[in-house]
Amino acid sequence: KRVNYENIQRIVGGYSRFFKKVLSGFNADVVIFMLGAHSVQAPILEQVCKNLKITYISPAITKIQNYFSITSNKEMLFPQIKEAYLKNIQGELVTDSSPGEKSYEEMHSSLKNKNSTYYFDQGDNYVKKLKANKGFSFIYLVLKRIATTFLHWYQLRTLEKQKAGKSSRYSFKSLLYFNYYNLYKVYQGRKLLKKSFYDTYNPNEKYIYFPLHVVPEYALLVRGNMWINQLFIIENLAKSIPLDYKVYVKEHPGTIGWRVRPFSFYKEIKSYTNVKLIPPYLDNHQIIKNSQLVITVTGTPGWEALLFHNKPVINLCEDFYEITGLSKRIHNIADLSKEIQSEIKRISEISTEERKRRIVCLLNAIIINSSWADKPLRVLGEEDAPVSEQEVMDAGTLLGNEIGKYLDRLQN
């Protein structure tokens, strides 16, 4: 259907009525949802819950080792962690700091030893898959994609026929479109893996680092929906940085082979003389380490810059680590030039000891408001590997206990 204002209103209204009917039918007191699974339906569901005065929560990653917590908003912020941090840093809440210090040292050790990732994110898997695919011929990848596209289309078509008695969504015309889209992904993926496609990375150059988000993605479409147009951000960065600086833009590894951007997107990035597009398979930590400042919408590199590399960070949306005062959120893009220079100066004046004190305090606030999971992706419903009934029960028990603790805190 054509995308216009009337159709958008109709769809939003339809989802609102649907969610209201379902929740009223269950007479629900609490709604537990999985972040990302609802995509742009998440804010609709959240608003319906608010209108019906229903508690709305979700298990969410904390980006701290294997800890997960509960969030009460689609932006994945943690009011209970913020409250604990502020009380702790102001001396109103006396806690043992050793768990936070232990977590801090373990994460830094993991990074130095190039061991497993400092938290259970799957981001590194994208880079590994990219490097593995470079060894296959283009013809092999094309034939493989055609076969998998047909198989996936056939399975969905069969399932729809069984459920609805028709297959209107999965016609032969849709098969042609899916093949075109997926083959374009293969072609673009090969192009984006070529070194010649990118500018040369110079670690000795002064630069601001801006890592791209995948589109579509929950973090951008829902959490940071005011900043969906990343070309707008890059244009403003190009106009705002000091004369002897560059903007280094890195494509998200998850885009290549899994998403598609028009080549005009990259052409526009390259059109700015003080902007460089660098390869997605470069070491993210080295890029952050050699930068003068990192700017993100809601991305993990901002947290990594703060946690590991003592770098200034500018956020375009609120993130959980903002409460430490070690990053800066801007509200007016016109102030970007001024904020870049002032933030670089401000962060340089904070001692290493003070930075660590604030970070450890945040880690403690997270730990006392979270639970440790040996298999956190399983608890969050994101594990791909098959699991036994007992493993599902164990994960459910752990999740239920954390939800129970969170609801108890709400009532007290």
C-alpha positions in Angstrom: 0.0 0.0 0.0 1.1 3.5 -0.7 2.9 5.2 2.2 1.1 8.5 3.1 -0.2 10.3 6.2 -3.6 8.7 6.0 -2.3 5.2 5.7 0.1 5.7 8.6 -2.8 7.0 10.8 -4.9 4.0 9.8 -2.1 1.5 10.7 -1.2 3.2 14.0 -4.9 3.4 14.9 -5.4 -0.3 14.0 -2.5 -1.3 16.2 -3.7 0.8 19.1 -7.2 -0.7 18.9 -5.7 -4.2 18.6 -3.4 -3.8 21.6 -6.1 -2.3 23.7 -8.5 -5.1 22.9 -5.9 -7.8 23.7 -4.8 -6.2 26.9 -8.4 -5.5 28.1 -9.3 -9.1 27.3 -6.6 -10.5 29.5 -7.2 -7.8 32.1 -3.4 -7.5 32.3 -1.6 -5.9 35.2 1.9 -6.2 33.6 3.1 -6.4 30.0 6.4 -8.0 29.4 7.8 -7.4 25.9 11.0 -8.2 24.0 12.9 -5.1 22.9 13.4 -5.0 19.1 10.8 -7.7 18.3 8.0 -5.1 18.0 10.1 -2.6 16.0 8.0 0.6 15.6 5.1 -1.1 17.2 6.9 -0.8 20.5 6.0 2.9 21.1 2.4 2.2 20.2 2.2 -0.7 22.7 4.0 1.5 25.3 1.5 4.3 24.9 -1.5 1.9 25.1 -0.2 0.5 28.3 0.2 4.0 29.7 -3.3 4.9 28.8 -4.6 1.7 30.4 -2.3 2.3 33.5 -0.6 -1.1 32.9 3.0 -1.6 34.0 5.1 -2.0 30.9 8.6 -3.7 31.3 11.2 -5.6 29.3 14.4 -7.6 30.1 17.3 -5.7 28.5 21.0 -5.9 28.2 23.2 -3.7 30.4 26.4 -3.9 28.3 28.1 -5.1 31.4 29.4 -8.6 31.1 26.6 -11.1 31.5 24.3 -8.9 33.5 20.7 -8.1 32.4 18.2 -5.9 34.0 14.6 -4.7 33.6 13.7 -1.5 31.7 10.3 0.3 31.9 10.7 2.2 28.6 11.3 1.7 24.9 14.5 3.8 25.1 16.2 1.0 27.2 17.0 3.4 30.1 17.0 2.2 33.7 15.5 4.6 36.2 16.3 2.2 39.1 20.0 2.2 38.1 20.1 6.0 37.7 18.5 6.4 41.2 21.0 4.0 42.7 24.0 5.8 41.0 22.9 9.2 42.1 22.4 8.1 45.7 25.8 6.3 45.7 27.8 9.1 44.2 26.3 11.6 46.6 27.0 9.4 49.6 23.3 8.7 50.4 23.6 5.0 49.6 26.5 3.1 51.2 27.4 0.0 49.2 30.4 -2.3 48.9 32.3 -1.0 45.9 34.2 -4.3 45.3 31.7 -5.8 42.8 32.0 -2.8 40.6 35.8 -2.7 40.9 36.0 -6.4 40.0 33.7 -6.0 37.0 35.8 -3.0 35.9 39.0 -4.9 36.1 37.6 -8.0 34.4 36.3 -6.0 31.4 39.5 -4.2 31.0 41.5 -7.4 31.2 39.2 -9.0 28.6 39.9 -6.2 26.2 43.7 -6.3 26.8 43.9 -10.0 26.3 41.7 -9.9 23.2 39.7 -12.5 24.9 35.9 -12.9 24.5 33.9 -9.7 24.2 33.5 -7.7 27.5 29.8 -8.3 27.3 27.7 -10.9 25.6 26.8 -8.9 22.5 27.1 -10.7 19.1 28.6 -7.7 17.3 32.0 -9.4 16.8 30.2 -12.3 14.9 29.4 -9.9 12.1 33.0 -9.2 11.4 33.9 -12.9 11.6 31.2 -13.7 9.1 32.4 -10.9 6.8 35.9 -12.2 6.7 34.7 -15.8 6.2 32.5 -14.7 3.2 35.4 -13.0 1.5 36.8 -16.4 0.6 33.8 -17.5 -1.4 33.4 -16.8 -5.1 30.7 -14.3 -6.2 28.9 -17.0 -8.3 28.8 -19.4 -5.3 27.2 -16.7 -3.1 24.7 -15.8 -5.8 23.6 -19.4 -6.3 23.4 -19.9 -2.6 21.3 -16.8 -2.1 18.9 -17.8 -4.9 18.4 -21.2 -3.3 17.9 -20.0 0.2 15.5 -17.2 -1.0 13.4 -19.7 -2.8 13.3 -22.1 0.1 12.4 -19.4 2.6 9.7 -18.0 0.3 8.3 -21.5 -0.2 8.1 -22.2 3.5 6.4 -19.0 4.2 4.0 -19.5 1.3 3.1 -23.0 2.5 2.6 -21.8 6.1 0.3 -18.9 5.0 -1.8 -21.4 2.9 -2.2 -23.6 5.9 -3.2 -20.8 8.2 -5.3 -18.6 5.9 -6.0 -20.8 2.9 -4.4 -18.3 0.5 -0.9 -17.0 -0.3 -1.5 -13.4 -1.4 1.6 -12.1 0.4 3.9 -14.7 -1.1 3.1 -14.6 -4.8 5.5 -15.3 -7.6 5.9 -11.6 -8.0 7.1 -11.4 -4.4 9.6 -14.1 -5.1 11.1 -12.1 -7.9 11.3 -9.1 -5.6 12.9 -11.1 -2.8 15.5 -12.5 -5.2 16.3 -9.0 -6.6 16.7 -7.6 -3.0 18.8 -10.5 -1.8 21.0 -10.6 -4.9 21.5 -6.8 -4.6 22.7 -7.5 -1.0 25.2 -10.0 -2.3 26.5 -7.6 -4.9 26.7 -4.7 -2.5 28.3 -6.9 0.1 31.1 -7.8 -2.3 31.7 -4.2 -3.2 31.7 -3.1 0.4 34.3 -5.7 1.3 36.8 -4.3 -1.2 39.6 -2.2 0.3 39.5 0.1 -2.8 36.0 1.2 -1.9 37.2 3.0 1.2 39.4 5.9 2.2 42.8 5.2 3.9 42.6 5.0 7.6 45.4 7.2 9.2 45.7 6.6 13.0 47.9 9.7 13.3 45.3 12.0 11.9 43.1 14.1 14.1 39.5 12.9 13.7 36.0 12.7 15.1 34.7 9.1 14.9 31.0 8.5 13.9 30.1 4.8 13.6 27.0 4.2 11.4 23.9 2.5 12.6 22.2 -0.4 10.8 18.9 0.6 9.1 16.3 -0.6 9.9 17.3 -1.1 13.5 15.4 -0.7 16.8 18.1 1.6 18.3 17.6 4.1 15.5 14.0 3.7 14.4 12.6 3.7 18.0 15.2 4.9 20.5 16.8 7.6 18.2 14.0 8.2 15.7 14.8 12.0 15.6 18.2 11.1 14.1 17.3 8.5 11.4 18.9 10.5 8.7 22.5 9.8 9.4 23.6 11.8 6.3 22.2 14.8 8.0 24.4 14.1 11.0 27.5 13.6 8.8 26.8 16.9 6.9 26.6 18.8 10.2 29.8 17.2 11.5 31.6 18.1 8.3 30.5 21.7 8.9 31.3 21.7 12.6 34.7 20.1 13.2 38.0 22.1 13.6 39.9 22.9 10.4 42.6 20.4 11.0 40.2 17.6 11.9 38.5 14.9 9.8 35.3 12.9 10.4 35.9 9.2 10.2 32.7 7.3 9.3 32.6 3.5 9.6 29.9 1.3 8.2 28.3 -1.1 10.7 29.4 -4.7 9.9 25.8 -5.8 10.3 24.8 -3.9 7.2 27.0 -5.9 4.8 25.1 -9.0 3.7 22.1 -8.3 6.0 20.9 -4.9 5.0 21.0 -2.7 1.9 21.8 1.0 1.4 21.8 2.8 -1.9 25.2 3.5 -3.3 24.3 7.1 -3.4 24.4 7.0 0.4 28.2 6.3 0.3 28.7 8.7 -2.6 27.3 11.6 -0.5 29.6 10.6 2.5 32.6 10.7 0.2 31.6 14.1 -1.3 32.7 15.9 1.8 36.4 16.7 1.6 36.9 16.5 5.4 35.0 13.2 5.8 36.5 9.7 5.3 34.6 6.4 4.9 36.7 3.6 6.4 36.3 -0.2 6.2 33.9 -1.9 8.5 36.3 -4.7 9.4 38.8 -2.4 11.1 39.3 -2.8 14.9 36.6 -0.6 16.5 38.7 -0.2 19.7 41.7 1.0 17.8 39.6 3.6 15.9 38.2 4.9 19.2 41.6 4.9 20.9 43.1 7.0 18.2 40.2 9.4 17.9 39.8 12.9 19.5 36.1 12.4 20.2 33.3 9.8 19.5 29.8 10.9 18.5 26.9 8.4 18.5 23.1 8.3 18.3 22.6 5.4 20.8 25.5 3.1 19.8 27.8 1.0 21.9 31.0 2.7 20.7 30.1 5.7 22.9 30.1 3.4 26.0 33.3 1.8 24.9 35.0 5.2 24.4 34.0 6.2 27.9 34.7 2.8 29.6 38.0 1.8 28.0 39.6 4.7 26.3 38.9 7.9 28.3 37.6 9.6 25.2 35.1 12.5 25.0 31.7 11.3 23.9 28.8 13.3 22.4 25.4 11.6 22.4 22.5 12.6 20.3 20.0 10.6 22.5 20.0 9.8 26.2 22.0 6.7 27.1 22.4 4.9 30.4 26.0 6.2 31.1 25.1 9.8 30.7 24.5 10.1 34.4 28.3 9.8 35.1 28.9 13.2 33.5 31.6 11.7 31.3 29.6 12.3 28.1 27.6 15.2 26.7 24.2 15.1 25.1 23.4 17.9 22.7 19.9 19.2 22.1 20.7 21.7 19.3 22.7 20.6 16.3 23.6 24.2 15.7 25.7 24.0 18.9 27.7 21.1 17.6 30.9 23.0 16.7 31.0 24.7 20.1 30.2 21.5 22.0 32.9 19.4 20.2 35.7 21.8 21.3 34.3 22.4 24.8 33.8 18.6 25.4 37.3 17.7 24.3 38.7 20.3 26.8 36.3 19.4 29.6 37.0 15.7 29.5 40.8 16.3 29.4 40.5 18.0 32.8 38.9 15.0 34.5 41.5 12.9 36.2 41.9 9.1 35.5 41.0 8.4 39.2 37.8 10.5 39.1 36.8 8.8 35.8 37.3 5.4 37.3 35.4 6.4 40.5 32.3 7.4 38.5 32.4 4.3 36.3 32.8 1.9 39.2 29.9 3.7 40.9 27.8 3.1 37.8 28.8 -0.5 37.6 27.8 -1.1 41.2 24.4 0.6 40.6 23.9 -1.8 37.6 25.0 -4.9 39.5 22.7 -4.4 42.5 19.8 -3.8 40.1 20.6 -6.7 37.7 21.0 -10.5 37.5 23.9 -12.5 36.2 23.0 -15.1 33.5 25.4 -17.8 32.2 23.4 -17.7 28.9 22.0 -14.1 28.8 20.8 -14.4 25.2 18.7 -17.4 26.2 17.1 -15.4 29.0 16.4 -12.5 26.6 14.9 -14.9 24.0 17.6 -14.2 21.4 19.6 -17.4 21.4 19.6 -19.1 18.0 20.8 -22.5 19.2 18.2 -25.2 20.1 17.6 -25.5 23.8 16.1 -28.2 26.0 12.9 -27.9 28.0 14.9 -27.8 31.2 17.1 -25.0 29.8 14.0 -23.0 28.9 12.6 -23.6 32.5 15.9 -22.5 34.0 16.1 -19.3 31.9 12.4 -18.6 32.7 13.0 -19.0 36.4 15.9 -16.6 36.3 13.9 -14.0 34.3 10.9 -14.4 36.6 13.0 -13.8 39.7 14.5 -10.6 38.2 11.0 -9.4 37.1 9.7 -10.2 40.6 12.5 -8.1 42.3 11.8 -5.2 39.9 8.0 -5.2 40.6 8.7 -5.5 44.4 10.9 -2.3 44.1 8.1 -0.5 42.3 5.7 -1.2 45.1 8.1 -0.2 47.9 
